Amino acid sequence: MVYDCIVIGGGPAGLMTCAVLNSKGINYLLLEKNDSIGKKLLITGGTRCNVTNNLNVDDFISSLTMKHKRFLYGSLNEYGPSDILDFFRKNGLNLILENNLKYFPETNKSSSVLEVLKRNIDLRKLKVNSYVKKIIKKDDIFTIKTNREVYQTKKVVVATGSNSYPSTGSTGDGLLFAKQLGVKYKDFTPAETHVYSKYVSDKLSDLQGVSLVNASVKIVGTKIVNTGGLVFTHFGVSGPAILHSSEFIYEELLSKKVNISFNITENTKEEVISLFEEGKKENKYILKVLEKLTTKRLSKNVLELSIIENKNINEISKKDINKIIEMLTNFIIPIDKVQSKEKAFVNAGGIDTKGINPKTMESKVIPDLYFIGETVDIHGPIGGFNITIALSTGFKCGNNI
Ligand SMILES: Cc1cc2nc3c(=O)[nH]c(=O)nc-3n(C[C@H](O)[C@H](O)[C@H](O)COP(=O)(O)OP(=O)(O)OC[C@H]3O[C@@H](n4cnc5c(N)ncnc54)[C@H](O)[C@@H]3O)c2cc1C
């Protein structure tokens, strides 16, 4: 039998395409290499699944860091966060807004999200334990070879995800197929992940667990700044501002040494100076003044790192005061390494968007071949962006088949 369409990969992207194909009565087949679908989806959002967010399409796109982010306008305009909310609500699952950004299922369980997607496909058309190894195209028909069987189809949708968390099935096979078929791609690289700093683990080990609520993390020597939470860990630094910076740190590290700098106080430089002036009038010890500006542990560290004794602020030289102010507003640490792409939450890289029609998700090089979800060179920060991208591109593709 020649199928109308074969979808490879049962993650959110592939499942959404199948849901649309199902509603159109198209003769499709879903091939999944694991013994069940949605393995990664189940672990998302700490098993609560941050499905989407409350941004409109313009704000959603401007939150992305990729140069080619406009590629997503077509799919997000057709199927964006508000359509995703409607889809789950119509299927009996309300999504609840948290922190005025992220939507989670009312059950607080990612399994409820998967259940809704499963309910929208014909499970008789799902073949699990079907590991696709090769895609060949000849005379308008694709031959798909799995570990067990060979299938024929008129159209193929590749929804195999990236190379992050390979134990969930995302082993980067989309790029293997691209290579087999002559489709251009960029290798997967880590994004949204932690970074390593020997300086932190050796010299600032007592800061482990100390967190900053609103750090502005700059990659020194570039214009890249990301703001948000930051936490010192036993191996380096983490937290949202670091996760968002990680893909750029990775890029920079390929050619040079990288330092990052951030504020360890929420006060501006002017406010810091005026608090120091106040401290002088009140004959305060420097540590007491510092503790008003940052955490106790960081205050102690600032003095140790700048080799300044804890004494009356009036006894400290102007040069040393400036040294402290600089450290509070521009704390610098060298970064040695970014977490691997396999352990990163998301991957940058994937199928080159220049070779995909954003109106259909069809390859411009090979007709009837489609790429969707994280296997494409599109990704977002944490905050429901990535599942939204998977569902949105999955919908766009299904609707155009
Ligand atoms: C720990 C963690 C937490 C996350 N939390 C969130 C979150 O809360 N919100 C959010 O928006 N994003 C989150 N993400 C990112 C999000 O999970 C992914 O971006 C999303 O799952 C991508 O969907 P996808 O369908 O493109 O690919 P995937 O979900 O990776 O699915 C790909 C599927 O294809 C199958 N497959 C692969 N190769 C083959 C093959 N050769 N043959 C057959 N089948 C194959 C795989 O087994 C898998 O089932 C998180 C990621 C991680 C790792």
PDBQT file of the ligand as one rigid body, heavy atoms in Angstrom, charges set to zero:
ROOT
HETATM    1  C1  LIG A 501      13.732  18.486  30.363  1.00  0.00    +0.000 C 
HETATM    2  C2  LIG A 501      13.020  19.326  29.306  1.00  0.00    +0.000 A 
HETATM    3  C3  LIG A 501      11.973  20.129  29.687  1.00  0.00    +0.000 A 
HETATM    4  C4  LIG A 501      11.318  20.925  28.721  1.00  0.00    +0.000 A 
HETATM    5  N1  LIG A 501      10.246  21.677  29.121  1.00  0.00    +0.000 NA
HETATM    6  C5  LIG A 501       9.579  22.415  28.201  1.00  0.00    +0.000 A 
HETATM    7  C6  LIG A 501       8.412  23.143  28.563  1.00  0.00    +0.000 A 
HETATM    8  O1  LIG A 501       7.922  23.074  29.705  1.00  0.00    +0.000 OA
HETATM    9  N2  LIG A 501       7.832  23.911  27.602  1.00  0.00    +0.000 N 
HETATM   10  C7  LIG A 501       8.307  23.980  26.307  1.00  0.00    +0.000 A 
HETATM   11  O2  LIG A 501       7.746  24.713  25.490  1.00  0.00    +0.000 OA
HETATM   12  N3  LIG A 501       9.373  23.233  25.926  1.00  0.00    +0.000 NA
HETATM   13  C8  LIG A 501       9.992  22.438  26.823  1.00  0.00    +0.000 A 
HETATM   14  N4  LIG A 501      11.060  21.667  26.414  1.00  0.00    +0.000 N 
HETATM   15  C9  LIG A 501      11.395  21.601  24.960  1.00  0.00    +0.000 C 
HETATM   16  C10 LIG A 501      10.349  20.708  24.221  1.00  0.00    +0.000 C 
HETATM   17  O3  LIG A 501      10.185  19.514  24.931  1.00  0.00    +0.000 OA
HETATM   18  C11 LIG A 501      10.787  20.397  22.790  1.00  0.00    +0.000 C 
HETATM   19  O4  LIG A 501      11.109  21.587  22.108  1.00  0.00    +0.000 OA
HETATM   20  C12 LIG A 501       9.654  19.666  22.050  1.00  0.00    +0.000 C 
HETATM   21  O5  LIG A 501       9.378  18.424  22.657  1.00  0.00    +0.000 OA
HETATM   22  C13 LIG A 501      10.017  19.436  20.580  1.00  0.00    +0.000 C 
HETATM   23  O6  LIG A 501       8.966  18.723  20.001  1.00  0.00    +0.000 OA
HETATM   24  P1  LIG A 501       9.193  17.852  18.677  1.00  0.00    +0.000 P 
HETATM   25  O7  LIG A 501       7.894  17.175  18.404  1.00  0.00    +0.000 OA
HETATM   26  O8  LIG A 501       9.790  18.689  17.632  1.00  0.00    +0.000 OA
HETATM   27  O9  LIG A 501      10.302  16.772  19.072  1.00  0.00    +0.000 OA
HETATM   28  P2  LIG A 501      10.388  15.685  20.242  1.00  0.00    +0.000 P 
HETATM   29  O10 LIG A 501       9.486  16.015  21.347  1.00  0.00    +0.000 OA
HETATM   30  O11 LIG A 501      11.826  15.536  20.514  1.00  0.00    +0.000 OA
HETATM   31  O12 LIG A 501       9.818  14.361  19.559  1.00  0.00    +0.000 OA
HETATM   32  C14 LIG A 501      10.531  13.685  18.542  1.00  0.00    +0.000 C 
HETATM   33  C15 LIG A 501       9.998  12.256  18.436  1.00  0.00    +0.000 C 
HETATM   34  O13 LIG A 501      10.554  11.630  17.303  1.00  0.00    +0.000 OA
HETATM   35  C16 LIG A 501      10.937  10.300  17.628  1.00  0.00    +0.000 C 
HETATM   36  N5  LIG A 501      12.027   9.896  16.719  1.00  0.00    +0.000 N 
HETATM   37  C17 LIG A 501      13.265  10.438  16.635  1.00  0.00    +0.000 A 
HETATM   38  N6  LIG A 501      13.990   9.832  15.679  1.00  0.00    +0.000 NA
HETATM   39  C18 LIG A 501      13.185   8.870  15.128  1.00  0.00    +0.000 A 
HETATM   40  C19 LIG A 501      13.355   7.886  14.111  1.00  0.00    +0.000 A 
HETATM   41  N7  LIG A 501      14.516   7.785  13.431  1.00  0.00    +0.000 N 
HETATM   42  N8  LIG A 501      12.331   7.059  13.825  1.00  0.00    +0.000 NA
HETATM   43  C20 LIG A 501      11.147   7.146  14.495  1.00  0.00    +0.000 A 
HETATM   44  N9  LIG A 501      10.925   8.047  15.487  1.00  0.00    +0.000 NA
HETATM   45  C21 LIG A 501      11.930   8.903  15.797  1.00  0.00    +0.000 A 
HETATM   46  C22 LIG A 501      11.396  10.415  19.069  1.00  0.00    +0.000 C 
HETATM   47  O14 LIG A 501      11.396   9.166  19.719  1.00  0.00    +0.000 OA
HETATM   48  C23 LIG A 501      10.375  11.395  19.637  1.00  0.00    +0.000 C 
HETATM   49  O15 LIG A 501       9.232  10.725  20.117  1.00  0.00    +0.000 OA
HETATM   50  C24 LIG A 501      11.731  20.882  27.350  1.00  0.00    +0.000 A 
HETATM   51  C25 LIG A 501      12.792  20.040  26.983  1.00  0.00    +0.000 A 
HETATM   52  C26 LIG A 501      13.420  19.261  27.937  1.00  0.00    +0.000 A 
HETATM   53  C27 LIG A 501      14.548  18.345  27.509  1.00  0.00    +0.000 C 
ENDROOT
TORSDOF 0
